[in-house]
Amino acid sequence: MSSLNTSTIVKTLQQDYLPPFLQNQHPLLLLSEFVIGLSGLSYFLYNKFFNQNNITKPLQQIKKLIIYPIKSAKGIEVQEWPISKYGLLYDRYWMIVKENTMKLISQREIPKMCLLETNLKILEKNNCVLSVTFPNKGKKEMKWIKNLSENKIVKVSLWNDSIFGIDCGDEISDWLTDCLQQKVRLVQIIPDDVNVTDNYVTENSVTNVTENVTSENDDTKVTELTTVRKIDDKLIFNENISNLVTFPDGFPFLLLLENSVTDFNLKILKELNKNYLIYLFKKYILKTKYIEEHNFRPNILISSSNTLQNFTPTLQQNTQQNDLPYSEEQYKILTINNNITLYGINRCVRCTMPSVDFKIGKKNSYITDYLNKFRFDENVKGTIFGICCSHDKRDVGKVIKVGDVIEILERGEVP
């Protein structure tokens, strides 16, 4: 009887027992695919049936709380933070503008703005020091400006709005110009406790404000200054909703559900990995992510991290419904620890900023392509991700903390 070598035996088994599309693959490739598949299946079964954290449906909680002192720069994760009349204290209280036009400039035009790292040192009530760093450019610090006599009042443009602020001076603006390789100015909001009508705009001001000034004793006096912006009255459905904003695009808070980011990542994963075994390996073993929650720049990231053992069945059922991917886009009224109220005002229409790789400051165009494919809304003719919120006027001064429990009081259609 002639002996059969190993390769012949393996080939015979492939032809007899495997489907046609696997019969011609190399045995080592087959073995690796089997191991990957088995690993993914094991991980899935463990999490579904044995992982104690998944047995009881958890409550929604605040996983991350983020402020962005400079609009379009990198945010700061904090453990707790107070609410001001404009949203989170010091959130987008500074903005970078083009020097020649005094118009907003953002990561849309200069993606490497995401490499501007910010930090805040709180000195006392209504006072702080802002520090900014940039790769290979060191660090700059500047104090919160309270004395307008030493700084210029300037008018800046933010989308369709014009608003007055304080030019932060040449030193920080020249440094930012060097970092971004474009002539820019840094502007701060005008503090609430400053009476701007008692201050003057000199002839050396960066921008022309003649339409808002009158001449008085050879000085140029500001008579009417728009120092804040207001949310469209048509979107305000409750008299207690705060309608004031400063330098955000339109609303005080951006809220995002962690499950939405996870689901969007899985959609991209499936698109880019047609081999199902490779897909399982990247999903369960490598935990591959193509986009992070930071790309969407939320103030509040909601996750599920605690058991429901001390809560009512009704609350448990509502939590399961509200935890579904993209369900935050239907949050109309929610509470934080049953103490702070947020109102869902508008679903967030996205531009190209989520495509910026915040580690290197460059855009990944495929992210925008997949946002358009999976999250495009015909009603708004744009992509939707997250929900814009405002706070209750009566909650100014209260503190939001990581770990606070979220309860959805009302769901419904949000514009």
C-alpha positions as CSV (number, residue, x, y, z in Angstrom):
1,M,0.0,0.0,0.0
2,S,1.5,3.4,-1.0
3,S,1.8,5.9,1.8
4,L,0.0,9.3,1.6
5,N,2.0,12.4,2.6
6,T,0.5,15.0,4.8
7,S,-0.3,17.6,2.1
8,T,-2.2,15.0,0.1
9,I,-4.3,14.1,3.1
10,V,-5.1,17.8,3.8
11,K,-6.0,18.4,0.2
12,T,-8.3,15.4,0.2
13,L,-10.0,16.6,3.4
14,Q,-10.5,20.1,1.9
15,Q,-12.1,18.8,-1.2
16,D,-14.4,16.3,0.7
17,Y,-15.5,18.5,3.6
18,L,-15.1,22.2,2.8
19,P,-17.3,24.4,0.6
20,P,-15.8,25.3,-2.8
21,F,-14.6,28.8,-1.9
22,L,-12.4,27.3,0.8
23,Q,-11.0,24.3,-1.0
24,N,-8.1,26.1,-2.7
25,Q,-6.9,28.1,0.3
26,H,-3.6,27.3,1.9
27,P,-3.9,25.1,5.0
28,L,-2.2,27.7,7.2
29,L,-4.5,30.4,6.1
30,L,-7.5,28.1,6.8
31,L,-6.1,27.4,10.3
32,S,-5.6,31.1,11.0
33,E,-9.2,31.9,9.9
34,F,-10.5,29.1,12.1
35,V,-8.6,30.5,15.2
36,I,-9.8,34.0,14.5
37,G,-13.4,32.9,14.2
38,L,-13.2,30.7,17.3
39,S,-11.7,33.6,19.3
40,G,-14.4,36.0,18.1
41,L,-17.2,33.5,18.9
42,S,-15.7,32.8,22.4
43,Y,-15.5,36.5,23.2
44,F,-19.1,37.0,22.0
45,L,-20.5,34.1,24.1
46,Y,-18.5,35.2,27.2
47,N,-19.9,38.8,27.0
48,K,-23.4,37.6,26.3
49,F,-23.8,34.9,28.9
50,F,-21.0,35.1,31.5
51,N,-19.8,38.7,31.8
52,Q,-21.6,40.0,35.0
53,N,-21.4,43.6,33.8
54,N,-23.7,42.7,30.9
55,I,-26.3,40.6,32.7
56,T,-28.2,43.6,34.2
57,K,-29.0,46.5,31.9
58,P,-27.1,49.6,33.2
59,L,-28.3,53.1,33.8
60,Q,-27.2,55.9,31.4
61,Q,-24.5,58.0,33.0
62,I,-22.1,60.8,32.1
63,K,-18.9,59.1,31.0
64,K,-17.0,62.2,29.9
65,L,-17.4,65.9,30.5
66,I,-15.5,68.1,28.1
67,I,-15.0,71.8,27.7
68,Y,-13.4,73.6,24.8
69,P,-12.0,76.9,26.0
70,I,-10.8,77.9,22.5
71,K,-13.3,77.2,19.8
72,S,-12.0,74.5,17.4
73,A,-8.9,73.7,19.6
74,K,-8.5,70.5,21.6
75,G,-10.9,70.1,24.6
76,I,-10.2,69.4,28.3
77,E,-11.7,66.4,30.0
78,V,-12.9,67.4,33.5
79,Q,-14.4,65.4,36.4
80,E,-16.9,68.1,37.4
81,W,-17.7,71.6,36.1
82,P,-20.2,74.4,36.8
83,I,-22.9,75.8,34.6
84,S,-22.8,79.5,33.6
85,K,-25.5,81.5,31.9
86,Y,-23.9,80.5,28.5
87,G,-23.4,76.8,29.2
88,L,-20.4,75.2,30.8
89,L,-18.1,77.8,32.4
90,Y,-15.3,79.0,30.0
91,D,-16.5,76.7,27.3
92,R,-15.7,78.4,24.0
93,Y,-15.1,81.7,25.7
94,W,-12.2,82.3,23.2
95,M,-12.2,82.2,19.5
96,I,-9.5,82.5,16.8
97,V,-10.4,84.7,13.8
98,K,-8.6,85.8,10.6
99,E,-6.8,89.0,11.1
100,N,-7.9,90.6,7.9
101,T,-11.6,89.8,8.1
102,M,-12.1,89.1,11.8
103,K,-14.2,86.1,10.8
104,L,-14.2,82.7,12.6
105,I,-11.5,80.3,11.5
106,S,-11.8,76.6,12.5
107,Q,-10.6,73.1,11.7
108,R,-12.7,73.2,8.6
109,E,-10.1,75.5,7.1
110,I,-7.1,74.6,9.2
111,P,-7.3,71.0,10.5
112,K,-4.1,71.3,12.6
113,M,-6.0,73.6,15.0
114,C,-6.9,70.3,16.7
115,L,-3.2,70.2,17.9
116,L,-3.7,73.3,20.0
117,E,-3.9,71.9,23.5
118,T,-5.6,74.1,26.1
119,N,-5.6,74.0,29.9
120,L,-7.3,76.2,32.5
121,K,-6.1,77.2,35.9
122,I,-9.0,78.5,38.0
123,L,-7.7,81.3,40.3
124,E,-10.9,82.5,41.9
125,K,-14.5,83.2,41.0
126,N,-14.7,84.7,37.5
127,N,-10.9,84.5,37.0
128,C,-8.6,82.0,35.4
129,V,-5.4,81.6,33.4
130,L,-5.6,80.0,30.0
131,S,-2.6,78.1,28.7
132,V,-2.1,76.9,25.1
133,T,0.5,74.5,23.7
134,F,1.4,73.4,20.1
135,P,3.8,70.8,18.9
136,N,7.4,72.3,18.8
137,K,6.1,75.7,19.6
138,G,6.1,75.6,23.4
139,K,3.4,77.1,25.6
140,K,1.7,80.4,26.0
141,E,-0.3,81.7,29.0
142,M,-2.7,84.5,29.3
143,K,-5.0,85.8,32.1
144,W,-8.7,86.2,31.8
145,I,-9.2,89.8,30.7
146,K,-11.4,91.8,33.0
147,N,-10.0,95.3,32.4
148,L,-11.1,96.7,29.0
149,S,-9.0,99.8,29.3
150,E,-6.0,97.8,28.5
151,N,-7.5,95.9,25.5
152,K,-9.4,96.7,22.4
153,I,-13.0,95.9,21.8
154,V,-13.4,94.3,18.4
155,K,-16.3,93.1,16.3
156,V,-16.0,89.5,15.0
157,S,-18.2,87.4,12.6
158,L,-19.5,84.0,13.5
159,W,-21.5,82.5,10.7
160,N,-24.4,85.0,10.1
161,D,-23.9,86.8,13.4
162,S,-21.7,89.7,14.5
163,I,-20.6,89.9,18.1
164,F,-18.2,92.1,20.1
165,G,-15.4,90.7,22.1
166,I,-12.0,91.6,23.5
167,D,-8.8,91.3,21.4
168,C,-6.3,89.4,23.5
169,G,-3.2,91.2,22.3
170,D,-0.3,90.8,19.9
171,E,1.8,88.4,21.9
172,I,-0.7,85.5,21.9
173,S,-2.0,86.3,18.4
174,D,1.5,86.4,16.9
175,W,2.3,83.1,18.6
176,L,-0.9,81.5,17.1
177,T,0.0,83.0,13.7
178,D,3.3,81.2,13.9
179,C,1.7,77.9,14.9
180,L,-1.1,78.0,12.3
181,Q,0.9,79.7,9.5
182,Q,-1.9,82.2,8.9
183,K,-2.4,85.7,10.4
184,V,-5.0,85.3,13.1
185,R,-6.2,87.1,16.3
186,L,-7.4,85.6,19.5
187,V,-10.7,87.1,20.9
188,Q,-12.3,86.6,24.3
189,I,-15.9,87.2,25.3
190,I,-16.6,90.3,27.2
191,P,-17.2,89.4,30.9
192,D,-20.6,89.7,32.4
193,D,-19.5,92.0,35.2
194,V,-18.1,94.6,32.8
195,N,-20.2,97.5,31.7
196,V,-19.0,97.9,28.1
197,T,-21.0,101.1,27.5
198,D,-18.6,102.9,29.8
199,N,-15.5,101.8,27.8
200,Y,-14.1,103.2,24.6
201,V,-13.0,101.9,21.2
202,T,-9.9,103.8,20.0
203,E,-8.8,104.6,16.5
204,N,-6.3,101.7,16.7
205,S,-9.0,99.1,17.1
206,V,-8.5,96.0,14.9
207,T,-12.0,96.3,13.4
208,N,-14.3,99.1,12.3
209,V,-17.2,99.7,14.6
210,T,-18.3,103.1,13.4
211,E,-21.9,101.9,12.9
212,N,-22.2,101.3,16.7
213,V,-20.3,104.4,18.1
214,T,-20.8,108.1,18.6
215,S,-18.2,110.8,19.0
216,E,-17.9,112.4,22.4
217,N,-15.1,114.7,23.5
218,D,-12.8,113.3,20.7
219,D,-13.1,109.8,22.1
220,T,-15.1,107.0,20.4
221,K,-17.7,105.8,22.7
222,V,-19.6,102.5,22.3
223,T,-23.3,103.0,22.7
224,E,-24.7,99.6,21.7
225,L,-22.7,96.4,21.8
226,T,-23.9,93.0,21.0
227,T,-21.8,90.8,23.4
228,V,-23.9,87.6,23.2
229,R,-25.9,85.7,20.7
230,K,-29.4,84.2,21.0
231,I,-30.9,80.9,20.0
232,D,-33.7,81.3,17.4
233,D,-37.0,81.9,19.3
234,K,-38.7,79.3,17.1
235,L,-36.6,76.6,18.8
236,I,-37.4,77.6,22.3
237,F,-40.3,75.5,23.5
238,N,-40.1,76.2,27.3
239,E,-39.9,79.5,29.0
240,N,-37.1,78.2,31.3
241,I,-34.7,77.4,28.5
242,S,-31.6,79.6,28.4
243,N,-31.4,81.2,25.0
244,L,-27.9,82.8,25.3
245,V,-24.7,81.6,23.6
246,T,-21.3,83.2,23.0
247,F,-18.9,81.5,20.6
248,P,-20.3,78.0,20.1
249,D,-21.8,77.4,16.6
250,G,-25.3,77.8,17.9
251,F,-26.1,76.1,21.3
252,P,-24.5,75.8,24.7
253,F,-24.2,72.0,24.9
254,L,-23.5,69.1,22.5
255,L,-24.6,65.8,23.9
256,L,-23.6,62.4,22.4
257,L,-24.4,58.8,23.1
258,E,-21.4,56.4,23.3
259,N,-23.4,53.7,21.6
260,S,-23.9,56.0,18.6
261,V,-20.1,56.3,18.1
262,T,-19.7,52.5,18.6
263,D,-22.4,51.7,16.0
264,F,-20.9,54.1,13.4
265,N,-17.5,52.5,13.9
266,L,-19.0,49.1,13.3
267,K,-20.7,50.4,10.1
268,I,-17.3,51.6,8.8
269,L,-15.6,48.3,10.0
270,K,-18.1,46.3,7.9
271,E,-17.6,48.5,4.9
272,L,-13.8,48.2,5.0
273,N,-13.5,44.5,6.0
274,K,-15.6,42.3,3.7
275,N,-14.0,39.1,5.0
276,Y,-16.3,38.2,7.9
277,L,-13.6,36.5,10.0
278,I,-11.3,39.5,9.7
279,Y,-14.2,41.7,10.7
280,L,-14.8,39.6,13.8
281,F,-11.1,39.7,14.7
282,K,-10.9,43.5,14.4
283,K,-14.2,43.9,16.2
284,Y,-13.7,41.7,19.3
285,I,-10.0,41.2,19.5
286,L,-8.4,44.4,18.2
287,K,-11.4,46.6,19.0
288,T,-10.6,48.6,16.0
289,K,-11.9,52.2,15.9
290,Y,-11.9,54.5,12.9
291,I,-13.3,57.5,14.7
292,E,-13.4,58.6,18.4
293,E,-16.0,60.5,20.3
294,H,-13.6,63.4,20.4
295,N,-14.0,63.8,16.6
296,F,-17.6,64.9,17.3
297,R,-16.6,67.3,20.0
298,P,-19.3,66.6,22.6
299,N,-19.6,68.4,25.9
300,I,-21.3,65.4,27.5
301,L,-20.7,61.8,26.5
302,I,-23.3,59.4,27.8
303,S,-22.5,55.8,28.5
304,S,-24.0,52.9,30.6
305,S,-21.9,52.1,33.6
306,N,-24.0,51.2,36.6
307,T,-26.6,48.5,37.5
308,L,-30.3,49.3,37.8
309,Q,-30.8,47.4,41.1
310,N,-32.1,50.4,43.0
311,F,-34.4,51.8,40.3
312,T,-38.0,51.2,39.2
313,P,-39.0,48.8,36.3
314,T,-40.3,51.7,34.3
315,L,-37.0,53.5,34.5
316,Q,-35.2,50.3,33.5
317,Q,-37.4,49.9,30.4
318,N,-37.0,53.6,29.4
319,T,-33.2,53.3,29.8
320,Q,-33.0,50.4,27.4
321,Q,-35.0,52.4,24.8
322,N,-32.9,55.5,25.3
323,D,-29.6,53.6,25.1
324,L,-30.1,52.6,21.4
325,P,-27.6,54.1,18.9
326,Y,-28.6,57.6,17.8
327,S,-31.6,57.7,20.2
328,E,-30.1,60.9,21.7
329,E,-31.5,62.7,18.7
330,Q,-34.9,62.3,20.2
331,Y,-34.1,63.6,23.7
332,K,-36.3,66.6,24.3
333,I,-36.0,66.9,28.1
334,L,-33.5,65.1,30.3
335,T,-32.3,65.5,33.9
336,I,-28.9,65.0,35.4
337,N,-29.0,63.4,38.8
338,N,-32.6,64.7,39.0
339,N,-31.1,68.1,39.7
340,I,-30.2,69.7,36.4
341,T,-32.4,69.9,33.3
342,L,-31.2,70.0,29.7
343,Y,-33.5,70.5,26.7
344,G,-32.9,69.0,23.3
345,I,-33.1,72.0,20.9
346,N,-31.7,70.9,17.6
347,R,-30.1,67.8,16.1
348,C,-26.4,68.5,15.2
349,V,-25.8,68.9,11.5
350,R,-22.2,68.0,10.7
351,C,-19.5,69.5,8.5
352,T,-16.1,68.0,7.7
353,M,-14.6,68.5,11.2
354,P,-15.4,64.9,12.4
355,S,-13.0,63.7,9.6
356,V,-10.0,65.4,11.2
357,D,-7.5,62.9,12.7
358,F,-6.9,64.8,16.0
359,K,-3.6,63.0,16.5
360,I,-1.9,64.4,13.4
361,G,-4.2,67.3,12.3
362,K,-5.2,66.0,8.9
363,K,-8.5,65.1,7.4
364,N,-9.6,61.5,6.5
365,S,-12.1,62.1,3.7
366,Y,-13.5,58.6,4.0
367,I,-15.1,59.5,7.3
368,T,-17.1,62.3,5.6
369,D,-18.1,59.8,2.9
370,Y,-19.4,57.3,5.5
371,L,-21.2,60.0,7.4
372,N,-23.0,61.0,4.2
373,K,-23.8,57.4,3.5
374,F,-25.1,56.3,6.9
375,R,-26.2,59.6,8.6
376,F,-27.6,61.8,5.8
377,D,-31.0,63.3,6.5
378,E,-33.0,64.5,3.6
379,N,-35.0,66.9,5.7
380,V,-32.0,69.0,6.6
381,K,-29.9,68.1,3.5
382,G,-27.0,67.2,5.8
383,T,-25.5,64.6,8.1
384,I,-26.7,64.3,11.7
385,F,-24.7,63.2,14.7
386,G,-25.6,64.1,18.3
387,I,-28.0,66.6,19.7
388,C,-27.6,70.3,20.6
389,C,-29.0,71.2,24.0
390,S,-29.5,74.2,26.3
391,H,-29.8,74.3,30.1
392,D,-32.5,75.6,32.4
393,K,-32.0,79.2,33.5
394,R,-32.6,78.2,37.1
395,D,-29.6,75.8,37.0
396,V,-26.9,78.4,36.6
397,G,-24.2,77.7,39.2
398,K,-25.0,74.0,39.6
399,V,-22.3,71.5,39.0
400,I,-22.3,68.6,36.5
401,K,-20.1,65.6,37.3
402,V,-18.7,62.5,35.6
403,G,-20.8,59.6,36.8
404,D,-24.0,61.6,37.1
405,V,-27.2,59.6,36.2
406,I,-29.1,60.7,33.1
407,E,-32.9,60.2,33.0
408,I,-34.9,61.0,29.8
409,L,-38.1,62.7,30.8
410,E,-39.5,63.3,27.3
411,R,-38.7,61.9,23.9
412,G,-40.0,63.3,20.6
413,E,-39.1,64.8,17.2
414,V,-36.3,67.4,17.4
415,P,-35.7,69.7,14.5
